[in-house]
Amino acid sequence: MRQKQPVKIFLVDDDSVFLKLLEIEFIENGDFDIETYESGEQCIKMLKNKPDIIILDYLLDGVNKNAMNGLATLDKIKEYDPEIPVIILSGQDKIEVAVNCMHHKATDYVVKSETSFLRLKKIINKELQYNKMEKQLNWYMERM
């Protein structure tokens, strides 16, 4: 029987405390392989590690004001591999920001709150189920 691989998640946020708390939540509540990055530039360099999902902060300017922001990072990720699901996580609770992220091909948008981890986990499960069904459908379609 084949061993199930953990889901590889990249967590990208310039708030190191929030980043660590989110990492702990994922490690304690599921079968996840977590890689954390404090900048979009670090994340882009490590895309060769083939994440299943990326959770990306919207601003990313807390440590370095000249750092690549979340949307620029999202665009670079999609250039590298348009199939990688990217969930934008932000303190910005504005519909215009969420819509803009979706125009940049984000998978979803989550506002940072006490319940953001539960929402992220639900989105990840939905995305993984969708990807699995899509692979099965493609497999069947190739045989017809």
C-alpha positions in Angstrom: 0.0 0.0 0.0 1.3 3.4 -1.0 2.2 5.8 1.8 0.2 9.1 1.6 2.5 12.1 1.3 2.0 15.1 3.6 0.6 18.2 2.0 3.5 20.7 1.4 2.5 24.2 2.3 4.5 27.4 1.9 3.6 30.0 4.5 4.8 33.5 3.5 4.3 36.4 6.0 6.6 39.1 7.2 5.0 39.0 10.7 7.3 36.4 12.3 5.0 35.8 15.3 1.9 35.3 13.2 4.0 33.1 10.8 5.1 30.8 13.7 1.6 30.6 15.2 0.2 29.6 11.8 3.0 27.0 11.3 2.2 25.5 14.7 -1.5 25.3 14.0 -0.9 23.4 10.7 1.7 21.0 12.3 -0.6 20.2 15.2 -3.8 19.9 13.2 -3.0 17.8 10.1 -0.5 16.0 8.0 1.4 19.0 6.5 5.0 19.6 5.5 5.4 23.3 6.2 8.1 25.7 4.9 8.0 29.3 6.1 9.3 32.4 4.5 9.4 36.0 5.6 9.5 37.5 2.1 8.1 36.9 -1.4 11.7 36.8 -2.7 12.5 33.9 -0.4 9.4 32.1 -1.5 10.1 32.5 -5.2 13.7 31.1 -4.7 12.2 28.0 -3.1 9.5 27.2 -5.6 11.7 24.3 -6.8 10.6 22.5 -3.6 7.2 22.1 -5.3 4.6 23.3 -2.8 1.1 21.9 -3.0 -0.4 25.2 -1.7 1.0 28.6 -0.9 -0.5 30.9 1.8 0.7 34.4 1.1 0.5 37.6 3.0 -0.9 40.5 1.0 1.5 43.3 2.1 4.9 41.7 3.0 6.5 45.1 3.8 6.8 44.9 7.6 10.5 44.0 7.6 11.7 45.6 4.4 9.7 48.5 2.9 11.2 47.7 -0.5 10.3 44.0 -0.4 8.1 42.5 -3.1 4.5 42.8 -2.0 2.0 39.9 -2.1 0.5 40.6 -5.5 3.9 40.9 -7.2 4.9 37.6 -5.5 1.6 36.0 -6.6 2.3 37.1 -10.2 5.8 35.5 -10.0 4.4 32.3 -8.6 1.8 32.1 -11.4 4.6 32.8 -14.0 6.6 29.9 -12.5 3.6 27.5 -12.3 0.0 28.7 -12.9 -1.3 25.5 -11.3 0.0 26.2 -7.7 -3.0 27.3 -5.6 -2.2 30.5 -3.8 -4.4 31.8 -0.9 -3.9 35.4 0.0 -4.0 36.1 3.8 -4.4 39.7 4.8 -5.4 42.1 7.5 -7.1 44.1 4.7 -10.8 43.6 5.1 -11.7 45.4 1.9 -13.7 43.9 -0.9 -11.6 45.8 -3.5 -8.4 44.2 -2.2 -10.0 40.7 -2.3 -11.3 41.3 -5.9 -7.9 42.6 -7.0 -6.2 39.4 -5.6 -8.7 37.3 -7.5 -7.9 39.2 -10.7 -4.3 38.2 -10.1 -5.4 34.6 -10.0 -5.4 34.0 -6.3 -7.3 30.8 -5.3 -9.0 32.6 -2.4 -8.7 35.5 0.0 -8.8 35.2 3.8 -8.8 38.1 6.3 -6.6 37.5 9.3 -8.7 36.8 12.4 -9.2 34.3 15.2 -10.9 32.0 12.7 -8.5 32.4 9.7 -6.8 29.0 10.4 -10.1 27.1 10.2 -11.0 28.9 7.0 -7.6 28.2 5.5 -7.9 24.5 6.4 -11.3 24.3 4.8 -10.1 26.0 1.6 -7.1 23.7 1.5 -9.2 20.6 1.8 -11.6 21.8 -0.9 -8.7 22.6 -3.2 -7.1 19.2 -2.7 -10.4 17.4 -3.3 -10.9 19.4 -6.5 -7.4 18.6 -7.7 -7.9 14.9 -7.0 -11.2 14.9 -8.9 -9.6 16.8 -11.8 -6.7 14.3 -12.0 -9.2 11.4 -12.0 -11.3 13.0 -14.7 -8.3 13.6 -16.9 -7.2 10.0 -16.4 -10.6 8.7 -17.5 -10.8 11.2 -20.4 -7.4 10.0 -21.7 -8.7 6.4 -21.8 -11.8 7.2 -23.9 
